[in-house]
């Protein structure tokens, strides 16, 4: 009889703990951030991701953590991120092997602990690749949000984007790190690259002269600028873009 009562009490305690966990939606969030909190980047030092305080990822709110499994060393979860372009669901995996931790976002971006900013070969008005959505907005203000078809009609790129018509600038963001992966200058833009002072209205031989290339690029060329960045003339003279190398 005593054993039976003891079992019932144990079951009651377990049920009580389970109900308390279910009624506390922050419990998965806290466990997730305990596992991933810190500063991360891809193997080239780009796509910096900061999991900070107050349930923030790169300055954007993480509203929910679901499907959480594992512990601080190895596990996975699906996070709900509310950005300017709407709600995104990002799968996050973390793994510790031989004492070294890594994170995978969206099943394809592998991140390692951050060691320092890479060198940026160009910028536009101080805006460089890898900046977060809040950093871009703090510098240039609110943008027109374009879907993939509208962006393609404007500059040839089939991706969602932020458009600043007053200066002829289009910015696209990595869909899982929410960091800038293209800076696109349109034909007729009032802005230009900071170092070269060139844009889509500039003749291509000037790019060769300014950057010291041994050849003059042709429309359609993509030129490796080093440090994981390229100058893309695929849509020249409609547009010219600085991009991370992984972007098509």
N, C-alpha and C positions, 0 to 999 in steps of 0.2 A: 504493500500500500504506500509506504513511504517513498519507495523507488518510483512508483507511478506518479505520485504528487511531484516528485523532483523533476521527472521528465516533463510534466505539464508546465511546471514553472520555467524550465529551460526553454520550452517551445514558446511560452508567453513572452519571455525576454527577447528571443530571436525575432518574433513577430513584431514586438514593440520597436526594436531597432530597425527592422526593415521598413516599417511604416514611417518612422522618423526620417530615415534616409529618403524615402519617396516624397515626403512632404517638404524636404529641404532641397530645392532645385540648385542651390549653390554648392552642394557637396560635390557633384561631378565637376563643376567649374574649378573649385579649389584643388581637387585632385589632378585635374588636367594641367593647371598652371604650375603646380608643384613639380610636374614632370618635364615641362617644356620651357619654363620661364628662363629668359636670357636673351642674348643677341646672336643671331645666326646669319649665315650667308651661303651662297652656292660655292662650288669648288673654285670658281674664278674670283670670288670676293664680291660678286654682284648679288642682286635680289635680296638685300639685307632685310631681315625680319626680326622685329623686336616684340617679344611677348612680355609685356610690362605689367604694371599694377592696374587695378580697377578693371580687369577683364578686357584689356586693350591689346590689339595686334596691329602694329604699324599705325597707331593713331586712330584705328577704327574699332568700333565696339564689337566684341564677340558676345552675342546675346544668349547662345545656348551651347551646351556640350552634350552630345548624345553618343550612344553606342560605345561608351567608355569601357575599355578592358585593359588589364595589365597593371603595372606598378610604375614607380618613378624611373626604372631602368629600361623597361620594354613594355610597349603598349600601343594603343591606337584609340582614336576617337573621331567623331564627325562634328565639326564646329559650324555654327551659323554666324556668318559675318554680314553686318548690315552696312553696305557701302553706298556711294553716290549712285551707282548704276543699279541698285536693288539688293536683293538678298542672295548671298552666295553660300553654298554648302561645300566645305573643304574637308577632305579626309586628311587626317594627320597621323603619321606613324612615327614612333621614336624607338631607337634601338641603341643598346650599349654593347659593344664588342671589344674585348681586350681593354676595357676601361675607357674607350673612346665613344662618345655619344654622337649620334646623328639623328636628323629629323627628315622625314619625307612628307612633302605636301602634295595633295592631289594626285598621288600615285606616280609622280614623275619628277618633281623637283626635290633633289637631295640637298639638305643644308647641313653645314658643319659649324662649330663654334666660330664666331666672328673674330677676326684678328686685326682689322683696320681697313679704312677706306681705300679702295683701289684708285689708281690715277684715272682721271676723266680727261679724254682727249679733246672734248669740245663741250660747249654749253650754249644755252640761249637765254640771255638776260639773267645769268646766274643759275638757271635751271639746268640740272644735269640728270643723266640717267640714274635710275635707282631711287629717286626721290619718291616719297610716299604721297598718297592723295592729299592728306592735310598739308604737307609741305608745298605741293604745287598750288593748292588753293590759297595758302597764306601769301604766296609770292604774286600770283596773278589774279586772284579773286575767283568768283564763281564762273564756271565755263558752261557753254552749251553742251549738253550730253547727247551724243549721236549714237545711234545703233549701227550695226555693221554695214547695212546697205547705204546709209547716209554717209558714213565715212568713206566707203568705197567710191561713191559718186564724187566725193570731194577730192580725194587724193589717191585712190587706187587700192588702199589697204582695207581688207574685209575684216574689220574688228571694231568693237565698241571704242569710243574715244571721247576725249574732252576737246572742245573746239573753242579757240579764242579768235573770233573773226576780226577784232580790232587790230590784231598784230599778225594775223595769218599763221597762227600756230595750232597744231594738232598734237595731242599727247595721247598715247595708248599705254595701258597698264597691264602688267602680268596678272592673269586671272586668279592666281592663288596667293601671290605675295603682295599684290596691290601696290607695286612699285613701277615707276615709269620705265618702259622698255623701248619706246620710240619717241623721238622728238622730230616732228615733221613740219617743215617750212613750206608753205604753199607759194605758188607763183603769185607775184604781186604783194608779198608780205612786206610789212614795214619793219619786221624784225630780221635779224641775221645771226649767224653763229658768232660767238663772242671773240674767238681767236682769229678766225679768217675774215670775218665781216662779209661772208658770202651767204647767198641763199639760192632759191630756185630760179631767180632771174639772172644769176651770175653765169658767165660762160664757163664751160668745164675746164678749159685750160688754166683758168685761175685757181681752181682747186689743186691742180697738179703743181702749180708754182708755189702756192702758199704752204702746202703740206709736204713739199719736197718729193713728190712721187716721180718715178722715172718714166711715166707714161701719162697720157691724157685719157681720163675715163670716158667711156661712151655711154649714151643713154641705155639703161638696163644693167650697168655694171654695179657690183657691190665690192667696195674696197675695204680690206681689213685695215683698221687704224691702230691695232694693237690693244692690249689690255682688255680683250674680250668685247671690243666695240668696232662697228663698221659704219662707213658712209655709204648709203644706198641711193643709187641713181635709177632704180628700176622704173620709177614713174616720172623721171625728168623729161620735159620741163614743167610738168604739172606740179611736181613736188620733189623735194629732196629730203632725206631723213637720216638722222643719226640713230643708230639702233644697237642693242645688244646682239652679239653674234648668233645666239640661239634662235632669234626671231626669223621667221621665213620672209 
